[in-house]
Amino acid sequence: MNLLTAPLGVTPLLIVGAVLFVCGAVCMATKRNALGVLMGIELVLNGANVNFVAFSNPTLRADSQFSLGLDGQLIALFVIVLAAAEAAVALAIVLNLYNNHATVDLDRADELKG
Amino acid sequence: MDHLASTLPTLLGLAWLVPLVSFTLIVLFGSRMGKAGVLAGYVATGAILTSFLLSLTSLGLWLSEVGPLPEGAPAAVAHDEEDAHAAEGHDTHAADEHAANAHAADEHGHDAHAAHAPVPPKYIAGVWYPLGIFDSLRIDIGYHIDALTVCMFAMVTLIASCIHFYAMGYMHDELHDITDHEVTLSNGHHLHRKGRFYRFFQYLSLFCFSMLGLVIAGNIAMVFVFWELVGICSYFLIGFYIERKSASNAANKAFIVNRVGDFGMIIGLMAIWGSLGTFNFGDIDGQQGIFSLVRPGPEYALTTPDGMVKSAAVEQIAAGEAPTPEKINEWRNNKFGYGLLIVAGLGIFCGCVGKSAQFPLHVWLPDAMEGPTPVSALVHSATMVAAGVYLVGRFYPVFTPEVLLVIAYTGAITLFLAATIAITATDIKRVLAYSTVSQLGYMMLALGGGGWFAGMYHLFTHAFFKSLLFMCAGSVIHAVHTNEMPQMGGLRKKMPWTAYTMLVGVLAIAGAGIPFVIGFSGFYSKDAILAQHLSFASTNSTHAILYYAAAGGAALTSFYMFRLWFMTFAGKPRDHHAYDHAHESPKIMYVPLVILSVFAVGVAWDLPFTDLSLQNLLEQARPAGEVGAGVLWDSLAYPAEHLSHAHEIHVEATLVATSAAIVGFLLALAFYGMHWLDAEDARRQFSPIYRFLVNKWYFDELYDFIFVRPVMFVSKLISDFDRKWIDAFIDSTAHWTKAIARFDDAFDRTVVDGLVNVLAAWTYSVAQSLRGIQTGRLRQYVMFIVVGTVGLFVLVSMFWSFAVAGG
């Protein structure tokens, strides 16, 4: 089977999405740098996006003859817009964090602890 | 009359209301009217002066419209009198003219008068404002204006004006702070208080308003309202020095004793309203008033009104007998309802007994001397005590002969009793107070003996000389700062104005005069009373004692009045400190004295060359119809009043009155003027009688024994019961309530609060233990989320069937 021509199943896409997601999650959990965490978030979101796109493949849908299969893609677009907005807000927060603490180390921003 | 009917209610209504305006102004702004309210004196005096001018205008209008002659005397009689004067040549001396006039009137006028049918007095009755209408019963603010009303207005406002002026001088102490030496506080100091000048005038204004309202009142309901207002004003004024125990006691006494009389009055009012359905005196808009119900024309004989007959015949009516006019007449002839008429009369008279200080309710008046002297002058002459006599006069047509006899005896007892007490009193104001009681007894005696005119006449003359006497006494007290006559003496050199105006008053009240020629005002009125009772005694020989009481009273009056004058003004000063301190009063005080003394001399005289006299004016208001004979008591027959003017009766009465006055004067002269006899000696000689009199017949003690002690005893029993049983019961209830509340409180604090607190503590500790989870470390949270999600996923995978996942 020619990997390049054979119709691509969902599985490889899900694998890619899962890898992306796990990478993002690990990045979020391990990075102390706030910007790194933001990148991790982007990875997680993109991992999810890949899944959406994958599941919107017409071949996977029961009503494939009648559907353009755009639902997943649209949601992915939303997610991208959301991510952009979220990144802007988060960057503003990070800037403020830097103003107040002269650092972007998240472990040092624990004033809200119980 | 039409003209009068439109103007008089307005004029007199205004005269009545002006003092109310002054009262309101002083109530609202009194304390801001200058220092201690000095302007209030001007406001009140101005108000009463305005009233006086309005009253005088009304009097003038009345005279110009109705004329000075009484209704019954036609012009012809007047001409006869004029002719008689002309024949006697009256142009030479004014004094001769007066005597001739009086004489002529007595000899000619009244015989002619007798020949005429009775004429009801002219009056103007109407309603200003209807207060309430209950079916056929209604109560209004109305007016009843006749010659008596107009005269009373002029008299009351004139005397009140003089008293207001006088009071502005007399009360000057109240203009600055006062240390009252008669009040000792608990810390041993004397009371120091602010002056209350304005408050005095505030009360005076209200007093005048009430009295004028009483005089103009068109129905007994209104009379009652103002009756009570006069009472409350006297309460305020007698208790003016409220901090003094004696003053507040006297005020209470006056008020309570009057309440006793008013109780009877309310019974009388109920009898009238319940059976007649009206309170109005005169006829208003065709509705018959009390007078025309009781004395229907044309003879105006006393008739039991239909309403009272029906009230008495309830049983017959309930048994089915229809009250047709014939039936009512039959019942009436069987004396049905006559008792109710007597009850009404006696009830109304009860009120008068209280107000006019008649036996047995006379005890308040001497104590009322605790008020400032101008008040005594006002209360004792023109207002409070005059109210009772005025009401008897106003209500005269309703009194049955039996009631009148009660009135006469009450008056006689009062007159004698008070006169005897006055003989021994040493307080100058108390002598005058008992003299007032005695003179009021005279008025009641006259009214009760059928002498309507004599009684009202004496009311007027007495008002002038008694206010004069009181104000003179006030002037003396003002000068020597004591009320005790034994500390005075010889004051006439120091204060001539007071001494000689007072002498005028004394002569007037003693009835001094030259028989058949001329006399002071009291001479004429006392004469009329004696003549009336001589005439009454000739018809009812059993009641001749009334005449002797009147004659004896005249001698006593003369004696104690001259005693007062001699002790105060004649002889040598007994207390040199007081004498040296004495001085004549300021002008504002003695000018009113002079004015009043002029009236005390001449108020009973005819105005020269006219028919104008108080006598003629009062005759215009004479109620229609004679008293007549008793119904329950046939032997009681009242002679017509004009019969007392018959020549032989008149001459005898005049001679008796004059000799009585002279006897009294000589006695006083012997004891106190010339000291031919020693008063001290006489006192020892008659010491039991003296002690009896000096203790005022032990009336206060008697009342104390009969009423006060039993009431105190019963109150003590009740108070003990209250304290021992009711209080104990209440206390135990309170005790139990407290115990229950305490238990409740403990339960609340321990159980309820405990539960809530435990819950709260528990929540708190849980929260405390949970707070450690909140580390604030983002990365850790992310780990939790991831681990949690994975955990959830594993759990879901393990427990859910794979159907969900498409398996």
Chai-1 contact restraints between the chains, C-beta under 6 A:
chainA,res_idxA,chainB,res_idxB,connection_type,confidence,min_distance_angstrom,max_distance_angstrom,comment,restraint_id
A,A25,B,V786,contact,1.0,0.0,6.0,A-B,restraint_1
A,M28,B,V782,contact,1.0,0.0,6.0,A-B,restraint_2
A,A29,B,R779,contact,1.0,0.0,6.0,A-B,restraint_3
A,A29,B,V782,contact,1.0,0.0,6.0,A-B,restraint_4
A,A29,B,M783,contact,1.0,0.0,6.0,A-B,restraint_5
A,L106,B,L778,contact,1.0,0.0,6.0,A-B,restraint_6
A,D107,B,R777,contact,1.0,0.0,6.0,A-B,restraint_7
A,D110,B,G776,contact,1.0,0.0,6.0,A-B,restraint_8
A,D110,B,R777,contact,1.0,0.0,6.0,A-B,restraint_9
A,L112,B,G776,contact,1.0,0.0,6.0,A-B,restraint_10
A,K113,B,Q774,contact,1.0,0.0,6.0,A-B,restraint_11
A,K113,B,T775,contact,1.0,0.0,6.0,A-B,restraint_12
A,K113,B,G776,contact,1.0,0.0,6.0,A-B,restraint_13
A,G114,B,R771,contact,1.0,0.0,6.0,A-B,restraint_14
A,G114,B,Q774,contact,1.0,0.0,6.0,A-B,restraint_15
